[in-house]
Amino acid sequence: MDQPARSVPASAGAQADLLNLGRLLEAAALLTCPTNADRDPRGPAPVPVSSRQLPAAGPNR
């Protein structure tokens, strides 16, 4: 009969490896996510008037 899958590693070395892998993945995720420090303090660039969606001129305008 097959043994059930273990949810916890059998050895302390494997547990340490998984803990280090988890820390590495967390650090990688933090490095790839934009932060407030990455943003331009001047805010977003203005949109040129020619590329804005202007309302169509209707009969009441």
PQR file with spaces between the fields and no chain letter, atoms N, CA, C, O and H, PARSE charges and radii, in Angstrom:
ATOM       1  N    MET     1       0.841   -1.183    0.000 -0.4000 1.5000
ATOM       2  CA   MET     1       0.000    0.000    0.000 -0.0000 2.0000
ATOM       3  C    MET     1       0.884    1.245    0.000  0.5500 1.7000
ATOM       4  O    MET     1       1.927    1.277    0.654 -0.5500 1.4000
ATOM       5  N    ASP     2       0.461    2.259   -0.733 -0.4000 1.5000
ATOM       6  CA   ASP     2       1.229    3.496   -0.827 -0.0000 2.0000
ATOM       7  C    ASP     2       1.147    4.277    0.474  0.5500 1.7000
ATOM       8  O    ASP     2       0.132    4.258    1.170 -0.5500 1.4000
ATOM       9  H    ASP     2      -0.386    2.233   -1.264  0.4000 1.0000
ATOM      10  N    GLN     3       2.241    4.964    0.785 -0.4000 1.5000
ATOM      11  CA   GLN     3       2.243    5.825    1.960 -0.0000 2.0000
ATOM      12  C    GLN     3       1.654    7.181    1.578  0.5500 1.7000
ATOM      13  O    GLN     3       1.843    7.637    0.451 -0.5500 1.4000
ATOM      14  H    GLN     3       3.066    4.979    0.220  0.4000 1.0000
ATOM      15  N    PRO     4       0.945    7.828    2.499 -0.5600 1.5000
ATOM      16  CA   PRO     4       0.395    9.158    2.188  0.2800 2.0000
ATOM      17  C    PRO     4       1.522   10.181    2.012  0.5500 1.7000
ATOM      18  O    PRO     4       2.596   10.043    2.598 -0.5500 1.4000
ATOM      19  N    ALA     5       1.267   11.180    1.219 -0.4000 1.5000
ATOM      20  CA   ALA     5       2.263   12.233    0.997 -0.0000 2.0000
ATOM      21  C    ALA     5       2.486   13.002    2.289  0.5500 1.7000
ATOM      22  O    ALA     5       1.545   13.277    3.033 -0.5500 1.4000
ATOM      23  H    ALA     5       0.395   11.292    0.743  0.4000 1.0000
ATOM      24  N    ARG     6       3.717   13.338    2.542 -0.4000 1.5000
ATOM      25  CA   ARG     6       4.046   14.105    3.744 -0.0000 2.0000
ATOM      26  C    ARG     6       3.974   15.589    3.427  0.5500 1.7000
ATOM      27  O    ARG     6       4.441   16.031    2.378 -0.5500 1.4000
ATOM      28  H    ARG     6       4.482   13.114    1.937  0.4000 1.0000
ATOM      29  N    SER     7       3.394   16.346    4.327 -0.4000 1.5000
ATOM      30  CA   SER     7       3.329   17.785    4.135 -0.0000 2.0000
ATOM      31  C    SER     7       4.535   18.491    4.751  0.5500 1.7000
ATOM      32  O    SER     7       4.758   19.675    4.496 -0.5500 1.4000
ATOM      33  H    SER     7       3.014   15.987    5.180  0.4000 1.0000
ATOM      34  N    VAL     8       5.307   17.774    5.555 -0.4000 1.5000
ATOM      35  CA   VAL     8       6.474   18.347    6.231 -0.0000 2.0000
ATOM      36  C    VAL     8       7.694   17.522    5.828  0.5500 1.7000
ATOM      37  O    VAL     8       7.623   16.293    5.829 -0.5500 1.4000
ATOM      38  H    VAL     8       5.126   16.813    5.762  0.4000 1.0000
ATOM      39  N    PRO     9       8.808   18.163    5.486 -0.5600 1.5000
ATOM      40  CA   PRO     9      10.010   17.411    5.128  0.2800 2.0000
ATOM      41  C    PRO     9      10.469   16.515    6.276  0.5500 1.7000
ATOM      42  O    PRO     9      10.270   16.833    7.449 -0.5500 1.4000
ATOM      43  N    ALA    10      11.083   15.398    5.919 -0.4000 1.5000
ATOM      44  CA   ALA    10      11.499   14.416    6.918 -0.0000 2.0000
ATOM      45  C    ALA    10      12.742   14.848    7.688  0.5500 1.7000
ATOM      46  O    ALA    10      12.908   14.462    8.845 -0.5500 1.4000
ATOM      47  H    ALA    10      11.245   15.140    4.967  0.4000 1.0000
ATOM      48  N    SER    11      13.612   15.634    7.078 -0.4000 1.5000
ATOM      49  CA   SER    11      14.862   15.977    7.754 -0.0000 2.0000
ATOM      50  C    SER    11      14.945   17.470    8.050  0.5500 1.7000
ATOM      51  O    SER    11      14.285   18.291    7.412 -0.5500 1.4000
ATOM      52  H    SER    11      13.478   15.948    6.138  0.4000 1.0000
ATOM      53  N    ALA    12      15.768   17.790    9.027 -0.4000 1.5000
ATOM      54  CA   ALA    12      15.976   19.197    9.382 -0.0000 2.0000
ATOM      55  C    ALA    12      16.654   19.941    8.233  0.5500 1.7000
ATOM      56  O    ALA    12      16.391   21.123    8.015 -0.5500 1.4000
ATOM      57  H    ALA    12      16.304   17.123    9.545  0.4000 1.0000
ATOM      58  N    GLY    13      17.524   19.251    7.502 -0.4000 1.5000
ATOM      59  CA   GLY    13      18.191   19.884    6.362 -0.0000 2.0000
ATOM      60  C    GLY    13      17.200   20.280    5.283  0.5500 1.7000
ATOM      61  O    GLY    13      17.307   21.357    4.698 -0.5500 1.4000
ATOM      62  H    GLY    13      17.737   18.291    7.679  0.4000 1.0000
ATOM      63  N    ALA    14      16.231   19.408    5.020 -0.4000 1.5000
ATOM      64  CA   ALA    14      15.210   19.720    4.016 -0.0000 2.0000
ATOM      65  C    ALA    14      14.329   20.873    4.491  0.5500 1.7000
ATOM      66  O    ALA    14      13.921   21.718    3.694 -0.5500 1.4000
ATOM      67  H    ALA    14      16.143   18.532    5.496  0.4000 1.0000
ATOM      68  N    GLN    15      14.040   20.903    5.784 -0.4000 1.5000
ATOM      69  CA   GLN    15      13.247   22.011    6.333 -0.0000 2.0000
ATOM      70  C    GLN    15      13.999   23.334    6.181  0.5500 1.7000
ATOM      71  O    GLN    15      13.404   24.349    5.819 -0.5500 1.4000
ATOM      72  H    GLN    15      14.371   20.217    6.432  0.4000 1.0000
ATOM      73  N    ALA    16      15.290   23.324    6.454 -0.4000 1.5000
ATOM      74  CA   ALA    16      16.095   24.539    6.310 -0.0000 2.0000
ATOM      75  C    ALA    16      16.146   24.973    4.850  0.5500 1.7000
ATOM      76  O    ALA    16      16.087   26.165    4.550 -0.5500 1.4000
ATOM      77  H    ALA    16      15.773   22.499    6.747  0.4000 1.0000
ATOM      78  N    ASP    17      16.258   23.999    3.938 -0.4000 1.5000
ATOM      79  CA   ASP    17      16.272   24.332    2.510 -0.0000 2.0000
ATOM      80  C    ASP    17      14.962   24.989    2.092  0.5500 1.7000
ATOM      81  O    ASP    17      14.968   25.967    1.346 -0.5500 1.4000
ATOM      82  H    ASP    17      16.307   23.031    4.182  0.4000 1.0000
ATOM      83  N    LEU    18      13.844   24.456    2.569 -0.4000 1.5000
ATOM      84  CA   LEU    18      12.548   25.039    2.226 -0.0000 2.0000
ATOM      85  C    LEU    18      12.387   26.433    2.826  0.5500 1.7000
ATOM      86  O    LEU    18      11.823   27.323    2.190 -0.5500 1.4000
ATOM      87  H    LEU    18      13.839   23.660    3.175  0.4000 1.0000
ATOM      88  N    LEU    19      12.876   26.621    4.035 -0.4000 1.5000
ATOM      89  CA   LEU    19      12.805   27.937    4.665 -0.0000 2.0000
ATOM      90  C    LEU    19      13.633   28.955    3.880  0.5500 1.7000
ATOM      91  O    LEU    19      13.190   30.080    3.652 -0.5500 1.4000
ATOM      92  H    LEU    19      13.334   25.898    4.552  0.4000 1.0000
ATOM      93  N    ASN    20      14.829   28.556    3.471 -0.4000 1.5000
ATOM      94  CA   ASN    20      15.677   29.446    2.672 -0.0000 2.0000
ATOM      95  C    ASN    20      15.039   29.736    1.320  0.5500 1.7000
ATOM      96  O    ASN    20      15.110   30.863    0.831 -0.5500 1.4000
ATOM      97  H    ASN    20      15.189   27.641    3.656  0.4000 1.0000
ATOM      98  N    LEU    21      14.418   28.733    0.713 -0.4000 1.5000
ATOM      99  CA   LEU    21      13.743   28.934   -0.563 -0.0000 2.0000
ATOM     100  C    LEU    21      12.586   29.911   -0.399  0.5500 1.7000
ATOM     101  O    LEU    21      12.375   30.776   -1.249 -0.5500 1.4000
ATOM     102  H    LEU    21      14.360   27.817    1.111  0.4000 1.0000
ATOM     103  N    GLY    22      11.841   29.776    0.687 -0.4000 1.5000
ATOM     104  CA   GLY    22      10.740   30.699    0.952 -0.0000 2.0000
ATOM     105  C    GLY    22      11.227   32.125    1.117  0.5500 1.7000
ATOM     106  O    GLY    22      10.605   33.057    0.607 -0.5500 1.4000
ATOM     107  H    GLY    22      12.013   29.074    1.377  0.4000 1.0000
ATOM     108  N    ARG    23      12.320   32.304    1.818 -0.4000 1.5000
ATOM     109  CA   ARG    23      12.890   33.648    1.997 -0.0000 2.0000
ATOM     110  C    ARG    23      13.384   34.215    0.667  0.5500 1.7000
ATOM     111  O    ARG    23      13.225   35.405    0.393 -0.5500 1.4000
ATOM     112  H    ARG    23      12.826   31.548    2.233  0.4000 1.0000
ATOM     113  N    LEU    24      13.981   33.357   -0.151 -0.4000 1.5000
ATOM     114  CA   LEU    24      14.467   33.793   -1.453 -0.0000 2.0000
ATOM     115  C    LEU    24      13.305   34.224   -2.348  0.5500 1.7000
ATOM     116  O    LEU    24      13.390   35.245   -3.030 -0.5500 1.4000
ATOM     117  H    LEU    24      14.110   32.391    0.072  0.4000 1.0000
ATOM     118  N    LEU    25      12.226   33.450   -2.344 -0.4000 1.5000
ATOM     119  CA   LEU    25      11.055   33.803   -3.151 -0.0000 2.0000
ATOM     120  C    LEU    25      10.413   35.097   -2.658  0.5500 1.7000
ATOM     121  O    LEU    25       9.975   35.921   -3.461 -0.5500 1.4000
ATOM     122  H    LEU    25      12.157   32.621   -1.789  0.4000 1.0000
ATOM     123  N    GLU    26      10.357   35.272   -1.352 -0.4000 1.5000
ATOM     124  CA   GLU    26       9.794   36.503   -0.801 -0.0000 2.0000
ATOM     125  C    GLU    26      10.642   37.710   -1.208  0.5500 1.7000
ATOM     126  O    GLU    26      10.101   38.749   -1.588 -0.5500 1.4000
ATOM     127  H    GLU    26      10.713   34.603   -0.700  0.4000 1.0000
ATOM     128  N    ALA    27      11.955   37.579   -1.130 -0.4000 1.5000
ATOM     129  CA   ALA    27      12.841   38.678   -1.519 -0.0000 2.0000
ATOM     130  C    ALA    27      12.694   38.988   -3.007  0.5500 1.7000
ATOM     131  O    ALA    27      12.685   40.153   -3.402 -0.5500 1.4000
ATOM     132  H    ALA    27      12.395   36.735   -0.821  0.4000 1.0000
ATOM     133  N    ALA    28      12.580   37.949   -3.828 -0.4000 1.5000
ATOM     134  CA   ALA    28      12.417   38.167   -5.267 -0.0000 2.0000
ATOM     135  C    ALA    28      11.103   38.877   -5.554  0.5500 1.7000
ATOM     136  O    ALA    28      11.046   39.756   -6.414 -0.5500 1.4000
ATOM     137  H    ALA    28      12.587   37.002   -3.506  0.4000 1.0000
ATOM     138  N    ALA    29      10.051   38.504   -4.843 -0.4000 1.5000
ATOM     139  CA   ALA    29       8.754   39.155   -5.047 -0.0000 2.0000
ATOM     140  C    ALA    29       8.821   40.620   -4.636  0.5500 1.7000
ATOM     141  O    ALA    29       8.260   41.481   -5.314 -0.5500 1.4000
ATOM     142  H    ALA    29      10.097   37.790   -4.144  0.4000 1.0000
ATOM     143  N    LEU    30       9.495   40.906   -3.543 -0.4000 1.5000
ATOM     144  CA   LEU    30       9.611   42.294   -3.092 -0.0000 2.0000
ATOM     145  C    LEU    30      10.443   43.134   -4.057  0.5500 1.7000
ATOM     146  O    LEU    30      10.173   44.321   -4.243 -0.5500 1.4000
ATOM     147  H    LEU    30       9.951   40.206   -2.992  0.4000 1.0000
ATOM     148  N    LEU    31      11.445   42.523   -4.665 -0.4000 1.5000
ATOM     149  CA   LEU    31      12.296   43.263   -5.592 -0.0000 2.0000
ATOM     150  C    LEU    31      11.600   43.549   -6.917  0.5500 1.7000
ATOM     151  O    LEU    31      11.934   44.522   -7.592 -0.5500 1.4000
ATOM     152  H    LEU    31      11.664   41.559   -4.514  0.4000 1.0000
ATOM     153  N    THR    32      10.641   42.717   -7.295 -0.4000 1.5000
ATOM     154  CA   THR    32       9.984   42.900   -8.589 -0.0000 2.0000
ATOM     155  C    THR    32       8.728   43.744   -8.496  0.5500 1.7000
ATOM     156  O    THR    32       8.189   44.143   -9.528 -0.5500 1.4000
ATOM     157  H    THR    32      10.369   41.926   -6.746  0.4000 1.0000
ATOM     158  N    CYS    33       8.242   44.031   -7.298 -0.4000 1.5000
ATOM     159  CA   CYS    33       7.032   44.837   -7.146 -0.0000 2.0000
ATOM     160  C    CYS    33       7.402   46.313   -7.080  0.5500 1.7000
ATOM     161  O    CYS    33       8.341   46.685   -6.376 -0.5500 1.4000
ATOM     162  H    CYS    33       8.679   43.706   -6.459  0.4000 1.0000
ATOM     163  N    PRO    34       6.671   47.161   -7.809 -0.5600 1.5000
ATOM     164  CA   PRO    34       6.957   48.596   -7.716  0.2800 2.0000
ATOM     165  C    PRO    34       6.583   49.133   -6.338  0.5500 1.7000
ATOM     166  O    PRO    34       5.618   48.680   -5.721 -0.5500 1.4000
ATOM     167  N    THR    35       7.338   50.078   -5.880 -0.4000 1.5000
ATOM     168  CA   THR    35       7.066   50.686   -4.580 -0.0000 2.0000
ATOM     169  C    THR    35       6.832   52.174   -4.774  0.5500 1.7000
ATOM     170  O    THR    35       7.030   52.705   -5.867 -0.5500 1.4000
ATOM     171  H    THR    35       8.122   50.446   -6.381  0.4000 1.0000
ATOM     172  N    ASN    36       6.417   52.830   -3.731 -0.4000 1.5000
ATOM     173  CA   ASN    36       6.224   54.276   -3.792 -0.0000 2.0000
ATOM     174  C    ASN    36       7.537   54.994   -4.091  0.5500 1.7000
ATOM     175  O    ASN    36       7.534   56.058   -4.710 -0.5500 1.4000
ATOM     176  H    ASN    36       6.256   52.399   -2.843  0.4000 1.0000
ATOM     177  N    ALA    37       8.648   54.425   -3.659 -0.4000 1.5000
ATOM     178  CA   ALA    37       9.943   55.046   -3.906 -0.0000 2.0000
ATOM     179  C    ALA    37      10.296   55.019   -5.391  0.5500 1.7000
ATOM     180  O    ALA    37      11.082   55.845   -5.856 -0.5500 1.4000
ATOM     181  H    ALA    37       8.650   53.561   -3.156  0.4000 1.0000
ATOM     182  N    ASP    38       9.716   54.068   -6.144 -0.4000 1.5000
ATOM     183  CA   ASP    38       9.994   53.974   -7.575 -0.0000 2.0000
ATOM     184  C    ASP    38       9.216   55.001   -8.386  0.5500 1.7000
ATOM     185  O    ASP    38       9.558   55.269   -9.537 -0.5500 1.4000
ATOM     186  H    ASP    38       9.078   53.397   -5.766  0.4000 1.0000
ATOM     187  N    ARG    39       8.194   55.565   -7.807 -0.4000 1.5000
ATOM     188  CA   ARG    39       7.345   56.496   -8.541 -0.0000 2.0000
ATOM     189  C    ARG    39       8.010   57.857   -8.665  0.5500 1.7000
ATOM     190  O    ARG    39       8.778   58.277   -7.800 -0.5500 1.4000
ATOM     191  H    ARG    39       7.916   55.346   -6.871  0.4000 1.0000
ATOM     192  N    ASP    40       7.701   58.530   -9.752 -0.4000 1.5000
ATOM     193  CA   ASP    40       8.213   59.879   -9.984 -0.0000 2.0000
ATOM     194  C    ASP    40       7.495   60.822   -9.023  0.5500 1.7000
ATOM     195  O    ASP    40       6.264   60.850   -9.019 -0.5500 1.4000
ATOM     196  H    ASP    40       7.077   58.189  -10.456  0.4000 1.0000
ATOM     197  N    PRO    41       8.216   61.597   -8.206 -0.5600 1.5000
ATOM     198  CA   PRO    41       7.549   62.486   -7.245  0.2800 2.0000
ATOM     199  C    PRO    41       6.726   63.573   -7.919  0.5500 1.7000
ATOM     200  O    PRO    41       5.869   64.183   -7.280 -0.5500 1.4000
ATOM     201  N    ARG    42       6.973   63.820   -9.189 -0.4000 1.5000
ATOM     202  CA   ARG    42       6.199   64.838   -9.909 -0.0000 2.0000
ATOM     203  C    ARG    42       4.843   64.313  -10.359  0.5500 1.7000
ATOM     204  O    ARG    42       4.019   65.079  -10.859 -0.5500 1.4000
ATOM     205  H    ARG    42       7.670   63.324   -9.708  0.4000 1.0000
ATOM     206  N    GLY    43       4.601   63.023  -10.190 -0.4000 1.5000
ATOM     207  CA   GLY    43       3.323   62.446  -10.598 -0.0000 2.0000
ATOM     208  C    GLY    43       3.373   61.947  -12.028  0.5500 1.7000
ATOM     209  O    GLY    43       4.426   61.962  -12.664 -0.5500 1.4000
ATOM     210  H    GLY    43       5.270   62.400   -9.784  0.4000 1.0000
ATOM     211  N    PRO    44       2.230   61.505  -12.529 -0.5600 1.5000
ATOM     212  CA   PRO    44       2.205   60.968  -13.889  0.2800 2.0000
ATOM     213  C    PRO    44       2.418   62.071  -14.924  0.5500 1.7000
ATOM     214  O    PRO    44       2.130   63.242  -14.676 -0.5500 1.4000
ATOM     215  N    ALA    45       2.920   61.676  -16.071 -0.4000 1.5000
ATOM     216  CA   ALA    45       3.151   62.640  -17.147 -0.0000 2.0000
ATOM     217  C    ALA    45       1.812   63.140  -17.678  0.5500 1.7000
ATOM     218  O    ALA    45       0.862   62.365  -17.786 -0.5500 1.4000
ATOM     219  H    ALA    45       3.154   60.725  -16.272  0.4000 1.0000
ATOM     220  N    PRO    46       1.727   64.424  -18.009 -0.5600 1.5000
ATOM     221  CA   PRO    46       0.468   64.944  -18.553  0.2800 2.0000
ATOM     222  C    PRO    46       0.175   64.340  -19.923  0.5500 1.7000
ATOM     223  O    PRO    46       1.087   64.036  -20.692 -0.5500 1.4000
ATOM     224  N    VAL    47      -1.097   64.173  -20.209 -0.4000 1.5000
ATOM     225  CA   VAL    47      -1.519   63.624  -21.493 -0.0000 2.0000
ATOM     226  C    VAL    47      -1.656   64.785  -22.473  0.5500 1.7000
ATOM     227  O    VAL    47      -2.339   65.763  -22.170 -0.5500 1.4000
ATOM     228  H    VAL    47      -1.838   64.419  -19.585  0.4000 1.0000
ATOM     229  N    PRO    48      -1.022   64.698  -23.642 -0.5600 1.5000
ATOM     230  CA   PRO    48      -1.157   65.779  -24.617  0.2800 2.0000
ATOM     231  C    PRO    48      -2.613   65.960  -25.039  0.5500 1.7000
ATOM     232  O    PRO    48      -3.368   64.991  -25.124 -0.5500 1.4000
ATOM     233  N    VAL    49      -2.999   67.204  -25.302 -0.4000 1.5000
ATOM     234  CA   VAL    49      -4.387   67.515  -25.654 -0.0000 2.0000
ATOM     235  C    VAL    49      -4.808   66.761  -26.900  0.5500 1.7000
ATOM     236  O    VAL    49      -5.953   66.317  -26.987 -0.5500 1.4000
ATOM     237  H    VAL    49      -2.386   67.991  -25.234  0.4000 1.0000
ATOM     238  N    SER    50      -3.921   66.604  -27.862 -0.4000 1.5000
ATOM     239  CA   SER    50      -4.289   65.964  -29.121 -0.0000 2.0000
ATOM     240  C    SER    50      -4.657   64.495  -28.941  0.5500 1.7000
ATOM     241  O    SER    50      -5.368   63.944  -29.782 -0.5500 1.4000
ATOM     242  H    SER    50      -2.991   66.965  -27.791  0.4000 1.0000
ATOM     243  N    SER    51      -4.199   63.845  -27.877 -0.4000 1.5000
ATOM     244  CA   SER    51      -4.508   62.432  -27.694 -0.0000 2.0000
ATOM     245  C    SER    51      -5.645   62.197  -26.705  0.5500 1.7000
ATOM     246  O    SER    51      -6.018   61.048  -26.469 -0.5500 1.4000
ATOM     247  H    SER    51      -3.621   64.292  -27.195  0.4000 1.0000
ATOM     248  N    ARG    52      -6.200   63.249  -26.126 -0.4000 1.5000
ATOM     249  CA   ARG    52      -7.314   63.089  -25.194 -0.0000 2.0000
ATOM     250  C    ARG    52      -8.596   62.813  -25.960  0.5500 1.7000
ATOM     251  O    ARG    52      -8.765   63.235  -27.104 -0.5500 1.4000
ATOM     252  H    ARG    52      -5.897   64.183  -26.318  0.4000 1.0000
ATOM     253  N    GLN    53      -9.485   62.102  -25.308 -0.4000 1.5000
ATOM     254  CA   GLN    53     -10.806   61.869  -25.885 -0.0000 2.0000
ATOM     255  C    GLN    53     -11.667   63.079  -25.569  0.5500 1.7000
ATOM     256  O    GLN    53     -12.070   63.271  -24.421 -0.5500 1.4000
ATOM     257  H    GLN    53      -9.349   61.759  -24.378  0.4000 1.0000
ATOM     258  N    LEU    54     -11.949   63.883  -26.557 -0.4000 1.5000
ATOM     259  CA   LEU    54     -12.782   65.061  -26.358 -0.0000 2.0000
ATOM     260  C    LEU    54     -14.227   64.702  -26.671  0.5500 1.7000
ATOM     261  O    LEU    54     -14.479   63.908  -27.577 -0.5500 1.4000
ATOM     262  H    LEU    54     -11.622   63.726  -27.489  0.4000 1.0000
ATOM     263  N    PRO    55     -15.179   65.268  -25.940 -0.5600 1.5000
ATOM     264  CA   PRO    55     -16.584   64.951  -26.223  0.2800 2.0000
ATOM     265  C    PRO    55     -16.967   65.434  -27.618  0.5500 1.7000
ATOM     266  O    PRO    55     -16.512   66.475  -28.092 -0.5500 1.4000
ATOM     267  N    ALA    56     -17.811   64.645  -28.247 -0.4000 1.5000
ATOM     268  CA   ALA    56     -18.276   65.017  -29.586 -0.0000 2.0000
ATOM     269  C    ALA    56     -19.192   66.224  -29.480  0.5500 1.7000
ATOM     270  O    ALA    56     -19.953   66.355  -28.521 -0.5500 1.4000
ATOM     271  H    ALA    56     -18.180   63.799  -27.863  0.4000 1.0000
ATOM     272  N    ALA    57     -19.117   67.099  -30.464 -0.4000 1.5000
ATOM     273  CA   ALA    57     -19.966   68.295  -30.481 -0.0000 2.0000
ATOM     274  C    ALA    57     -21.377   67.886  -30.889  0.5500 1.7000
ATOM     275  O    ALA    57     -21.594   67.388  -31.994 -0.5500 1.4000
ATOM     276  H    ALA    57     -18.500   66.992  -31.243  0.4000 1.0000
ATOM     277  N    GLY    58     -22.324   68.099  -29.995 -0.4000 1.5000
ATOM     278  CA   GLY    58     -23.719   67.756  -30.282 -0.0000 2.0000
ATOM     279  C    GLY    58     -24.487   68.966  -30.773  0.5500 1.7000
ATOM     280  O    GLY    58     -23.912   70.047  -30.909 -0.5500 1.4000
ATOM     281  H    GLY    58     -22.148   68.504  -29.098  0.4000 1.0000
ATOM     282  N    PRO    59     -25.766   68.809  -31.041 -0.5600 1.5000
ATOM     283  CA   PRO    59     -26.569   69.919  -31.552  0.2800 2.0000
ATOM     284  C    PRO    59     -26.767   71.029  -30.528  0.5500 1.7000
ATOM     285  O    PRO    59     -27.072   72.158  -30.915 -0.5500 1.4000
ATOM     286  N    ASN    60     -26.604   70.751  -29.230 -0.4000 1.5000
ATOM     287  CA   ASN    60     -26.830   71.759  -28.192 -0.0000 2.0000
ATOM     288  C    ASN    60     -25.566   72.522  -27.842  0.5500 1.7000
ATOM     289  O    ASN    60     -25.580   73.318  -26.904 -0.5500 1.4000
ATOM     290  H    ASN    60     -26.357   69.834  -28.916  0.4000 1.0000
ATOM     291  N    ARG    61     -24.511   72.314  -28.537 -0.4000 1.5000
ATOM     292  CA   ARG    61     -23.247   72.966  -28.178 -0.0000 2.0000
ATOM     293  C    ARG    61     -22.979   74.135  -29.046  0.5500 1.7000
ATOM     294  O    ARG    61     -21.957   74.802  -28.884 -0.5500 1.4000
ATOM     295  H    ARG    61     -24.499   71.667  -29.299  0.4000 1.0000
